[in-house]
Amino acid sequence: MGSRALLHGVDPYTRAFTEQIQRRMFWKVLTDPAADSQAFVYPAHSALLLAPLAALPWQAARFLLTAVLPLLLVAAAWLWADMCGVRRSRWFLIALAALSWPAIWAYRQTQLTVVVLLAIALACYLLSRNRDGLAGAALAVATMKPNLSLLLIAWLLLQTALQRRWRFWIGLGIPAVFLLGLSQFLWPRWVSQWLAAVSQYSGPYKPPLLMLELGHLMGIVAIGLLGAGILLRLWTAGVTLPGSPAFAYAVAIILAFTTCIIPTSMWLIYNELAVIPAVFLIFSLEQRRNAAHALAMIAVGVVLGMVPVCAAIYAVIGFRVVLGFLPFMTALVVPVVTVALASRGPTARGTHETALPVPVAIS
């Protein structure tokens, strides 16, 4: 609805349009201030990227997305597994990722998070194959959801600048400038309206994940400590070659930390799919595991087994509220995985270099 509105010159960031969305979804205007308003909070250039879908009837678009999203997530998981050096049980881990509750919920919600994560995975894969221009163009698609992609984009721009891989900058810059410029030409006021919508979206009812789980004060402390630890890890890793263990580690830990700090609620667990590379890295370690890694592996195993167990109990005794609630507790695993990954830096695999001591020119 938001994309169609923008393409027809209607402002989708207003309260009146949000009420139209609510009537379409719930047949009424929501009055509970604690409820998710379902407001349109995508940047305007997403309407350009989604124009082919917006041209379809809703049922056709929904059917297409429901059919395609699992395939896209499998493709993203395969790229992550390749980047993280998963050798044993690769397809088993990919299947678990694609059938996890956050994945199932993403399919149910036809969430574009899957598309964004595939764009990020493809960009990292192309960078490791020295296809820098194409990598930048793929990453431009991820700007549809800047909350998920912004930190990683900033780090990749820094790394490629230090390595003088300017083709990545060009590949990202040309489509980004085109999309933003055309959006500004078509809808001159969209930036301020979008920022206002984002501010309302990330209000007190959608705090960062760590603040949601630990409370306001402890959440701020946890974000600060975890962020400082991750910055130290990234600083120690230095300039990292795409395709190296250090590069995979940095991408995985940035995405995991992003998941810990973006505005969320218990129902937005599809964003936890960004933790897949971190989980793959922990499971791919064949040595040097510590207690935090073991705890993370146990926690991941528990949440993966929770859905079929709840479904089996449901089939026997009928629906119970707690059975519907339990699968959404996967959010508790995200900080555990992030801390486990931050507890130890990248490890070398094979003949890859872990870092470059000085900036070098990459042809």
Secondary structure in CASP SS format (residue, H / E / C, confidence):
PFRMAT SS
TARGET T0000
AUTHOR 0000-0000-0000
METHOD secondary structure of the structure
MODEL  1
M C 1.00
G H 1.00
S H 1.00
R H 1.00
A H 1.00
L H 1.00
L H 1.00
H C 1.00
G C 1.00
V C 1.00
D C 1.00
P C 1.00
Y C 1.00
T C 1.00
R H 1.00
A H 1.00
F H 1.00
T H 1.00
E H 1.00
Q H 1.00
I H 1.00
Q H 1.00
R H 1.00
R H 1.00
M H 1.00
F H 1.00
W C 1.00
K C 1.00
V C 1.00
L C 1.00
T C 1.00
D C 1.00
P C 1.00
A C 1.00
A C 1.00
D C 1.00
S C 1.00
Q C 1.00
A C 1.00
F C 1.00
V C 1.00
Y C 1.00
P C 1.00
A C 1.00
H H 1.00
S H 1.00
A H 1.00
L H 1.00
L H 1.00
L C 1.00
A H 1.00
P H 1.00
L H 1.00
A H 1.00
A C 1.00
L C 1.00
P C 1.00
W H 1.00
Q H 1.00
A H 1.00
A H 1.00
R H 1.00
F H 1.00
L H 1.00
L H 1.00
T H 1.00
A H 1.00
V H 1.00
L H 1.00
P H 1.00
L H 1.00
L H 1.00
L H 1.00
V H 1.00
A H 1.00
A H 1.00
A H 1.00
W H 1.00
L H 1.00
W H 1.00
A H 1.00
D H 1.00
M H 1.00
C C 1.00
G C 1.00
V C 1.00
R C 1.00
R C 1.00
S C 1.00
R H 1.00
W H 1.00
F H 1.00
L H 1.00
I H 1.00
A H 1.00
L H 1.00
A H 1.00
A H 1.00
L C 1.00
S C 1.00
W H 1.00
P H 1.00
A H 1.00
I H 1.00
W H 1.00
A H 1.00
Y H 1.00
R H 1.00
Q C 1.00
T C 1.00
Q C 1.00
L C 1.00
T H 1.00
V H 1.00
V H 1.00
V H 1.00
L H 1.00
L H 1.00
A H 1.00
I H 1.00
A H 1.00
L H 1.00
A H 1.00
C H 1.00
Y H 1.00
L H 1.00
L H 1.00
S H 1.00
R C 1.00
N C 1.00
R C 1.00
D H 1.00
G H 1.00
L H 1.00
A H 1.00
G H 1.00
A H 1.00
A H 1.00
L H 1.00
A H 1.00
V H 1.00
A H 1.00
T H 1.00
M H 1.00
K C 1.00
P H 1.00
N H 1.00
L H 1.00
S H 1.00
L H 1.00
L H 1.00
L H 1.00
I H 1.00
A H 1.00
W H 1.00
L H 1.00
L H 1.00
L H 1.00
Q H 1.00
T H 1.00
A H 1.00
L H 1.00
Q C 1.00
R C 1.00
R C 1.00
W H 1.00
R H 1.00
F H 1.00
W H 1.00
I H 1.00
G H 1.00
L H 1.00
G H 1.00
I H 1.00
P H 1.00
A H 1.00
V H 1.00
F H 1.00
L H 1.00
L H 1.00
G H 1.00
L H 1.00
S H 1.00
Q H 1.00
F H 1.00
L H 1.00
W C 1.00
P C 1.00
R C 1.00
W H 1.00
V H 1.00
S H 1.00
Q H 1.00
W H 1.00
L H 1.00
A H 1.00
A H 1.00
V H 1.00
S H 1.00
Q H 1.00
Y H 1.00
S C 1.00
G C 1.00
P C 1.00
Y C 1.00
K C 1.00
P C 1.00
P E 1.00
L H 1.00
L H 1.00
M H 1.00
L H 1.00
E H 1.00
L H 1.00
G C 1.00
H H 1.00
L H 1.00
M H 1.00
G H 1.00
I H 1.00
V H 1.00
A H 1.00
I H 1.00
G H 1.00
L H 1.00
L H 1.00
G H 1.00
A H 1.00
G H 1.00
I H 1.00
L H 1.00
L H 1.00
R H 1.00
L H 1.00
W H 1.00
T H 1.00
A H 1.00
G C 1.00
V E 1.00
T C 1.00
L C 1.00
P C 1.00
G C 1.00
S C 1.00
P H 1.00
A H 1.00
F H 1.00
A H 1.00
Y H 1.00
A H 1.00
V H 1.00
A H 1.00
I H 1.00
I H 1.00
L H 1.00
A H 1.00
F H 1.00
T H 1.00
T H 1.00
C H 1.00
I H 1.00
I C 1.00
P E 1.00
T C 1.00
S C 1.00
M C 1.00
W C 1.00
L C 1.00
I H 1.00
Y H 1.00
N H 1.00
E H 1.00
L H 1.00
A H 1.00
V H 1.00
I H 1.00
P H 1.00
A H 1.00
V H 1.00
F H 1.00
L H 1.00
I H 1.00
F H 1.00
S H 1.00
L C 1.00
E C 1.00
Q C 1.00
R C 1.00
R C 1.00
N C 1.00
A H 1.00
A H 1.00
H H 1.00
A H 1.00
L H 1.00
A H 1.00
M H 1.00
I H 1.00
A H 1.00
V H 1.00
G H 1.00
V H 1.00
V H 1.00
L H 1.00
G H 1.00
M H 1.00
V H 1.00
P H 1.00
V H 1.00
C H 1.00
A H 1.00
A H 1.00
I H 1.00
Y H 1.00
A H 1.00
V H 1.00
I H 1.00
G C 1.00
F C 1.00
R C 1.00
V H 1.00
V H 1.00
L H 1.00
G H 1.00
F H 1.00
L H 1.00
P H 1.00
F H 1.00
M H 1.00
T H 1.00
A H 1.00
L H 1.00
V H 1.00
V H 1.00
P H 1.00
V H 1.00
V H 1.00
T H 1.00
V H 1.00
A H 1.00
L H 1.00
A H 1.00
S C 1.00
R C 1.00
G C 1.00
P C 1.00
T C 1.00
A C 1.00
R C 1.00
G C 1.00
T C 1.00
H C 1.00
E C 1.00
T C 1.00
A C 1.00
L E 1.00
P C 1.00
V C 1.00
P C 1.00
V C 1.00
A C 1.00
I C 1.00
S C 1.00
END
